[in-house]
Structure formats: structure tokens, C-alpha cells
């Protein structure tokens, strides 16, 4: 497996160089950068579209694509997640723009992935990428939603029925830097170190600043693996409800009340703890009282 990103234009070339070096250091993968020369030769309308020709430009049969504005923060092994029959990625945030695309193209939100990180293989995905290129160049309707590649990749994947394997957001934390939770959980791939601040990555790479990493919450991988794709009962504030814990760390349907849309498990006060979180912070925590039963330790829900 190799890792590949796009660095076209002086600013993105420099950013891609730093990002690629960091990915190599943290994953051990050989990293390549698709550059200005390849873009000029391609005849494509936008540098983003180079990812649609990954298997035409590279000889390897297995690869991890990552956007150049991503920062690898902790060591991990992408090869252990590689699938021969599935696109591996991370679901997008449930923000209005994404929900609008999902509704317009009839794609379930839990199947709409962020194209900034993809683990792919040639046998299963070469034709899909080229079909997406044809879609991008010939279909005008989707450009209202996304003129580049992400919406098109999701539309063609869903229409073609390609299998999707989703990792939790630690592997592509979009909106990193907003709220405190992202600094407390060891994140592997941050999609930008400060949402909306494009210089934050360079400041970090070149030693001018360091985000307030604490990494105090250590995920209980074994317990999280046990609970993936299961229903659990949670109690709190005089209420009881059933939650479906998706395998990628999202919740539902049905949705959790309020802003909670993610879950994870860790150990707190020597007890297994199920945590519900928003995009920014912890919403609710539960301690285990049975195999699939959990009780609130915060009592944040109003008593009915």
C-alpha cells in the first residue's frame, strides 16, 4: 500500500509536502504527491479531479488517498483497514449542506463519506473512479451541490451499489479545532487543525504553534468493538430509551436527542463508560449496569 495526496500550486505543493512527510512518519507508508506536471498533463478542469485517475497514475494496487490539508497526529496502520471489496472512509458531518445533497440525491446520510480520506484497491475501484470522472465531466446538475469530486463520488458509489466500510471520525476528523473534544481523544487524521484557518497546518508543521493536545481520553477499543452495530438501553433523568450504535461511531436512526450524534467507550473511574458526543463536546455519559444496559452518570435529561 502507498499513500497519495495532491499538491498543485505553490501553496498546496508546500502543504502537501509537509502532510505527506507526516503521514510517512506516522504510518510507515511510502507517500507520493500528484503535482503540477501531472495536473497539466491530465487536461482535467480542477486539481481535485486527479483523485479520479489514481489507478491510472500509480502502479500500486492498494492505496490510501488523503487531502493535503490533513494532518496525521498519531501513529496508526492504514493497511489493517484495507478491504478488497469496499471503499474505506469516514462519514461526513451531518451539517445542512451535506444533508441537502443527501436529500437531493436520495443518499442515506450514514452512507455519505468524506472524500478527503479513502482506502482503495485497483480491482474494485478503478472503474468506479473513471465512471465518476465521466459523471463529473458530463452531468451539470450535481455541480450545484459540489463542483469538485465529493458529491460525485458519493452519487456514483451509491448508484453503483459499491460496498462502503466506515471508520470512526478519529481517522478523518472534519472540523478539528472546534470545541475541546478533538484535543482530548487521540485523533489519527485531523482534516485541518483549525476549522476555517488554512494557515494553522503550516504553523504546526513549521513549529510556530501547537494545538492544546491533551489526549486524556483513551478509547476502549475492545468494548467499542463489542458494541458496534448493536442496540443498547440507556437510562437517565427518569427516562429510558434504546440507541443503535453504528459501527463507525455514529448513532441511529433513531437520532439521539439534542446535538449528540457520535458515541465511543472509554474507562472512567475504573468503569466502562459509554459517551455520547456532539461534533464539539461530550453530551452525556453512561456507566454499564448490564450487558446492553447503561445508566447516566450525569443526569442531564430533565425528569418528566
DANOR-V777998 format. One record per residue. N is the residue number from 1. SS is DSSP state (hx for helix, st for strand, lp for the rest). Layout:
n->N ss->SS
n->N ss->SS
//
This chain:
n->1 ss->lp
n->2 ss->st
n->3 ss->st
n->4 ss->st
n->5 ss->st
n->6 ss->st
n->7 ss->lp
n->8 ss->lp
n->9 ss->lp
n->10 ss->hx
n->11 ss->hx
n->12 ss->hx
n->13 ss->hx
n->14 ss->hx
n->15 ss->hx
n->16 ss->hx
n->17 ss->hx
n->18 ss->hx
n->19 ss->hx
n->20 ss->hx
n->21 ss->hx
n->22 ss->hx
n->23 ss->hx
n->24 ss->hx
n->25 ss->hx
n->26 ss->hx
n->27 ss->hx
n->28 ss->lp
n->29 ss->lp
n->30 ss->st
n->31 ss->st
n->32 ss->st
n->33 ss->st
n->34 ss->st
n->35 ss->lp
n->36 ss->hx
n->37 ss->hx
n->38 ss->hx
n->39 ss->hx
n->40 ss->hx
n->41 ss->hx
n->42 ss->hx
n->43 ss->lp
n->44 ss->lp
n->45 ss->lp
n->46 ss->lp
n->47 ss->hx
n->48 ss->hx
n->49 ss->hx
n->50 ss->hx
n->51 ss->hx
n->52 ss->hx
n->53 ss->hx
n->54 ss->hx
n->55 ss->hx
n->56 ss->hx
n->57 ss->hx
n->58 ss->lp
n->59 ss->lp
n->60 ss->lp
n->61 ss->lp
n->62 ss->st
n->63 ss->st
n->64 ss->st
n->65 ss->st
n->66 ss->st
n->67 ss->lp
n->68 ss->lp
n->69 ss->lp
n->70 ss->st
n->71 ss->st
n->72 ss->st
n->73 ss->lp
n->74 ss->lp
n->75 ss->lp
n->76 ss->lp
n->77 ss->lp
n->78 ss->hx
n->79 ss->hx
n->80 ss->hx
n->81 ss->hx
n->82 ss->lp
n->83 ss->lp
n->84 ss->lp
n->85 ss->lp
n->86 ss->lp
n->87 ss->st
n->88 ss->st
n->89 ss->st
n->90 ss->st
n->91 ss->st
n->92 ss->lp
n->93 ss->lp
n->94 ss->lp
n->95 ss->lp
n->96 ss->hx
n->97 ss->hx
n->98 ss->hx
n->99 ss->hx
n->100 ss->hx
n->101 ss->hx
n->102 ss->hx
n->103 ss->hx
n->104 ss->hx
n->105 ss->hx
n->106 ss->lp
n->107 ss->lp
n->108 ss->lp
n->109 ss->hx
n->110 ss->hx
n->111 ss->hx
n->112 ss->lp
n->113 ss->st
n->114 ss->st
n->115 ss->st
n->116 ss->st
n->117 ss->st
n->118 ss->st
n->119 ss->st
n->120 ss->st
n->121 ss->st
n->122 ss->hx
n->123 ss->hx
n->124 ss->hx
n->125 ss->hx
n->126 ss->hx
n->127 ss->hx
n->128 ss->hx
n->129 ss->hx
n->130 ss->hx
n->131 ss->hx
n->132 ss->hx
n->133 ss->hx
n->134 ss->hx
n->135 ss->hx
n->136 ss->hx
n->137 ss->hx
n->138 ss->hx
n->139 ss->lp
n->140 ss->lp
n->141 ss->hx
n->142 ss->hx
n->143 ss->hx
n->144 ss->hx
n->145 ss->lp
n->146 ss->lp
n->147 ss->lp
n->148 ss->lp
n->149 ss->lp
n->150 ss->hx
n->151 ss->hx
n->152 ss->hx
n->153 ss->hx
n->154 ss->hx
n->155 ss->hx
n->156 ss->hx
n->157 ss->hx
n->158 ss->hx
n->159 ss->hx
n->160 ss->hx
n->161 ss->lp
n->162 ss->lp
n->163 ss->lp
n->164 ss->st
n->165 ss->st
n->166 ss->st
n->167 ss->st
n->168 ss->lp
n->169 ss->hx
n->170 ss->hx
n->171 ss->hx
n->172 ss->lp
n->173 ss->st
n->174 ss->st
n->175 ss->lp
n->176 ss->lp
n->177 ss->lp
n->178 ss->lp
n->179 ss->lp
n->180 ss->lp
n->181 ss->hx
n->182 ss->hx
n->183 ss->hx
n->184 ss->hx
n->185 ss->st
n->186 ss->lp
n->187 ss->lp
n->188 ss->lp
n->189 ss->st
n->190 ss->st
n->191 ss->st
n->192 ss->lp
n->193 ss->lp
n->194 ss->lp
n->195 ss->lp
n->196 ss->lp
n->197 ss->lp
n->198 ss->lp
n->199 ss->lp
n->200 ss->hx
n->201 ss->hx
n->202 ss->hx
n->203 ss->hx
n->204 ss->hx
n->205 ss->hx
n->206 ss->lp
n->207 ss->lp
n->208 ss->lp
n->209 ss->lp
n->210 ss->lp
n->211 ss->lp
n->212 ss->lp
n->213 ss->lp
n->214 ss->lp
n->215 ss->lp
n->216 ss->lp
n->217 ss->st
n->218 ss->lp
n->219 ss->st
n->220 ss->lp
n->221 ss->hx
n->222 ss->hx
n->223 ss->hx
n->224 ss->hx
n->225 ss->hx
n->226 ss->hx
n->227 ss->hx
n->228 ss->lp
n->229 ss->lp
n->230 ss->st
n->231 ss->st
n->232 ss->st
n->233 ss->st
n->234 ss->st
n->235 ss->st
n->236 ss->st
n->237 ss->lp
n->238 ss->lp
n->239 ss->st
n->240 ss->st
n->241 ss->st
n->242 ss->st
n->243 ss->st
n->244 ss->st
n->245 ss->st
n->246 ss->lp
n->247 ss->lp
n->248 ss->lp
n->249 ss->lp
n->250 ss->st
n->251 ss->st
n->252 ss->lp
n->253 ss->lp
n->254 ss->lp
n->255 ss->lp
n->256 ss->lp
n->257 ss->lp
n->258 ss->lp
n->259 ss->lp
n->260 ss->lp
n->261 ss->lp
n->262 ss->st
n->263 ss->st
n->264 ss->st
n->265 ss->st
n->266 ss->st
n->267 ss->st
n->268 ss->st
n->269 ss->lp
n->270 ss->lp
n->271 ss->st
n->272 ss->st
n->273 ss->st
n->274 ss->st
n->275 ss->st
n->276 ss->st
n->277 ss->st
n->278 ss->lp
n->279 ss->lp
n->280 ss->lp
n->281 ss->lp
n->282 ss->st
n->283 ss->st
n->284 ss->st
n->285 ss->st
n->286 ss->st
n->287 ss->st
n->288 ss->st
n->289 ss->st
n->290 ss->st
n->291 ss->lp
n->292 ss->lp
n->293 ss->st
n->294 ss->st
n->295 ss->st
n->296 ss->st
n->297 ss->lp
n->298 ss->lp
n->299 ss->lp
n->300 ss->lp
n->301 ss->lp
n->302 ss->lp
n->303 ss->lp
n->304 ss->lp
//
